[in-house]
């Protein structure tokens, strides 16, 4: 992020540039507006600080020209005592802030800090919306920039074409079916069926018929042949969700299919070969269940070839803004409503929440927010009518959460956190002091 400083007084310009530089900002100083304006392009990563009275193009004219290029780029105006009424009018016209002369270094640094935080958030939101609207490949299906999600996407792409069965572990709502679909979509099997089956949702008395199929006359009411889910998934992928809920009596039959790769329809003695990749998912430790004889150990070891562990949302909080934006835009399009602005208290609540329902719970909150529904029993603010909160406060809540998470991940190492966040240590120390964060609390 860069600060473009426009000041025709050489002494003031040098002093202001030095104060900003010592605060850790990248500064480029100009004695006139025209060369500064030449630096501005749509999406410029920075802010403009300009005196109102300049030779040639004045500060207010500069602001108007900047706004014509990028309406959301913050412009801070510096005014003499007699120009305050003019500056107030300029703020109504779009100026971010004004600083009356003479001003202290602290005043300048604080104003620029707030403006840069605002600009950073604006650019982040624009980037998120662009990525969501134009997303392709696995990044569009499994959203998230956190290290666990990057590792998961890489692992899925590496394993997609393997023939071995896969076991997915994850809490409720972490996206186990989406991971299974990615394994199918990015494999050579994608031209064939992906069949999803919730083992806990099918009554035991019809499970065999649904999964293995049946012949006419196999039981009362069976008037015609039915192809089962496994056979329907031939040459494709079969996803077995909540496999821990599969009765022990049926686990034996599933094990035979996995071992022999054929099915026998109910009422038939003729095996039907199947080429299917089985992807099973569970929210419990199947090894522990097999030790307790609640799950067949032979089926567990047959499934336990490739294991993927999905992180809960509380362990990848930095993905929450992207996911919430994605769900909110999707809901807005679905319900034909405008996507609302997220108030600071809501984002702060989202970042602090434990998310027992994980991504599914976050989607629910986003949809309720778009619909303008009031807050629920979980205490999260979801009303669109919430009182407006300064953007700087929203940025602060998000920034504090990100720094805190990196401190936790780096065990309090400021050097590692600064490297991970791509900021100078001096700036990081300033922010930690601002948010009351101490490295020793994370060691």
Buried (B, 14 or more C-beta within 10 A) or exposed (E): BBBBBBBBBEEBBEBBBEBBEEBBBEBBBBBBBBEBBEEBEEBBEBBBBBBBBBEEBBBBBBBBBBBEEBEBBBBBBBBBEEBEEBBEEBBEEBBBBBBBEEBEBEEBBBBBBBBBBBBBBBBBBEEBBEBBEEEEEBBEBBBBBBEBBEEBBEBBBEBBEEEEBBBBBBBEBBBBBBBBBBBBBBBEBBEBBBBBBBBEEBEEEEBBBBBBBBBEEBEEEBEEBBBBBBBBBBEBBBBBBBBBBBEEEBBEBBBBBBEEBBBBBBBBEEEBEBEBBBBBBBBBBBEEBBEEEEBBBEBBEBBBEBEBEBBBBBEBBBBBBBBBBBBBBBBBEEEEBEBBEBBBBBBBBBBEBEBEBBBBBBBBBBBBBBBEEEBEEBEBBBBBEBEEBEBBBBBBBBBBBBBBBBBEBBEBBBEBBBBBBEBEEEBBBBBBEEBEBEBEEBE
